[in-house]
Amino acid sequence: MVQSNNSQPTIEHASSSDIEAVADLWVQLARDQRAYDSYVRADANRETMRDTLTAHQINESLLVARVDGEIVGFASYSIERGSLELEATRGLLSNIYVEPAYRDRGIGEALLETVEEELAANGAEAAVLEVMAENGAARRFYERQGYETYRIAMERDLEDERSESDTHSKEDG
């Protein structure tokens, strides 16, 4: 873990008293992701995420980054538990966020490195995460850390399809 030293980040497991601050950071993360076409409603999901973050904290899979004692970032993660047998045990990074004023100081890298260490210590052989396709800065960050694209999700707007079907039906009729 990274140790504090003259405004250097400290990365540590979150305590129960950190949950409200981390939930507030998650809301900021969700709001930021709306710029990249995320469907997640930030404020409407705060309490649900607060409960999820509390579960991560209880399971010691919620990290906070502190600078001068103030929480400026967080990461949550888990070991993948699915119903299918896999060739490797995978760790899932579900959230990572650093307040914009504290970016480009190595805090995100320190959080990610600590997550990877924790996952490996818990038996993970690989780490996976999701990033919005249009979030080029995040994609570049993960690529610099050695992450590679291995799956691509695709989406189609069905509202547009219905509008086109209605237009075609009217033209045919």
C-alpha positions in Angstrom: 0.0 0.0 0.0 1.1 3.5 -0.7 2.0 5.5 2.5 1.3 9.1 3.2 4.3 11.5 3.0 3.8 15.3 2.5 0.6 15.3 0.5 1.3 12.0 -1.2 -1.7 9.7 -1.5 -2.4 7.0 1.0 -4.3 4.0 -0.3 -6.1 2.0 2.3 -9.2 -0.1 3.0 -12.3 2.0 3.6 -13.8 2.2 7.0 -17.5 2.3 7.7 -17.2 6.0 8.4 -15.9 6.5 4.9 -19.1 5.2 3.1 -20.9 8.5 2.8 -17.9 10.3 1.3 -17.3 7.4 -1.1 -21.0 7.3 -2.1 -20.7 11.0 -2.9 -17.7 10.3 -5.1 -19.6 7.5 -6.8 -22.4 10.0 -7.7 -19.7 12.3 -9.2 -18.3 9.3 -11.2 -21.8 8.4 -12.5 -22.5 12.0 -13.4 -19.2 12.2 -15.3 -20.0 9.0 -17.2 -23.2 10.5 -18.5 -21.0 12.5 -20.9 -20.0 9.2 -22.4 -23.6 7.9 -22.9 -23.9 6.0 -19.6 -27.5 5.2 -18.8 -26.8 5.1 -15.0 -28.7 7.8 -13.1 -26.3 9.2 -10.6 -28.6 10.7 -7.9 -31.4 8.2 -8.2 -28.9 5.3 -7.5 -27.0 6.9 -4.7 -28.6 4.8 -1.9 -28.4 1.6 -3.9 -24.7 2.2 -4.5 -24.2 3.2 -0.9 -25.5 -0.3 0.1 -23.2 -1.9 -2.5 -20.2 0.1 -1.4 -21.0 -0.9 2.2 -21.0 -4.5 1.2 -17.6 -3.9 -0.5 -16.3 -2.2 2.7 -17.5 -5.2 4.8 -15.8 -7.6 2.4 -12.6 -5.5 2.4 -12.9 -4.8 -1.3 -13.3 -1.0 -1.1 -10.2 1.2 -1.2 -9.9 4.9 -0.6 -7.2 7.3 -1.6 -6.5 10.1 0.9 -4.4 13.2 0.5 -3.8 15.1 3.7 -6.5 12.9 5.3 -9.2 13.8 2.8 -10.8 11.1 0.6 -10.0 12.1 -3.0 -10.7 8.8 -4.8 -11.8 5.2 -4.4 -11.9 1.8 -6.1 -14.2 -1.2 -5.6 -13.5 -4.7 -6.8 -14.4 -8.4 -6.3 -13.5 -11.9 -7.4 -15.8 -13.0 -10.2 -18.3 -15.6 -8.9 -20.3 -17.0 -11.8 -22.1 -20.2 -12.6 -19.6 -21.2 -15.4 -16.3 -22.9 -15.0 -13.5 -20.6 -16.3 -9.9 -21.2 -17.3 -8.7 -18.5 -14.9 -10.0 -16.8 -11.8 -10.8 -13.2 -12.7 -10.9 -10.1 -10.5 -13.4 -7.5 -11.4 -12.7 -3.8 -11.0 -16.2 -2.4 -10.7 -15.4 1.3 -9.9 -12.4 3.6 -9.8 -12.5 7.3 -9.5 -10.3 10.2 -8.6 -11.6 13.7 -8.1 -10.6 15.8 -11.1 -8.5 18.3 -9.0 -6.3 15.3 -7.9 -5.8 13.6 -11.3 -2.4 13.3 -12.9 -0.7 12.8 -9.6 -0.5 9.0 -9.7 -3.5 8.4 -7.5 -5.4 6.4 -10.0 -2.3 4.3 -10.7 -1.8 3.8 -7.0 -5.5 2.7 -6.6 -5.3 0.4 -9.6 -2.0 -1.2 -8.4 -3.4 -1.8 -5.0 -6.5 -3.4 -6.4 -4.4 -5.7 -8.6 -2.3 -6.7 -5.6 -5.4 -7.4 -3.5 -7.0 -9.4 -6.3 -3.8 -11.5 -6.8 -3.6 -12.1 -3.1 -7.2 -13.4 -3.3 -6.4 -15.9 -6.1 -7.2 -13.8 -9.2 -5.1 -14.6 -12.2 -6.5 -11.7 -14.4 -8.2 -8.4 -13.8 -11.1 -7.2 -15.9 -13.0 -3.9 -16.1 -15.4 -2.0 -18.3 -14.9 1.4 -19.7 -17.2 3.5 -21.8 -16.2 3.3 -25.5 -16.2 7.1 -25.9 -14.1 7.8 -22.8 -10.8 8.0 -24.5 -8.9 9.3 -21.5 -9.9 6.4 -19.4 -9.1 3.9 -22.2 -5.6 5.4 -22.6 -5.1 5.3 -18.8 -5.9 1.5 -18.7 -3.8 0.8 -21.8 -0.8 2.5 -20.2 -1.4 0.2 -17.2 -1.2 -2.9 -19.6 -4.9 -3.5 -20.1 -6.0 -4.7 -23.6 -9.4 -4.9 -25.2 -10.7 -8.4 -25.1 -14.5 -8.0 -25.6 -16.5 -5.3 -27.3 -20.1 -4.5 -26.3 -22.4 -3.3 -29.0 -25.7 -1.4 -28.7 -28.6 -0.5 -30.9 -31.2 2.2 -30.2 -34.6 0.5 -30.5 -36.5 3.7 -30.4 -34.9 4.7 -33.8 -35.9 1.2 -35.1 -39.6 1.7 -34.1 -39.6 5.1 -35.7 -38.2 3.7 -39.0 -40.8 0.8 -38.8 -43.6 3.2 -38.4 -42.4 5.3 -41.3 -42.1 2.2 -43.5 -45.5 1.0 -42.5 -47.1 4.3 -43.4 -45.2 4.3 -46.7 -46.3 0.8 -47.5 -50.0 1.5 -46.6 
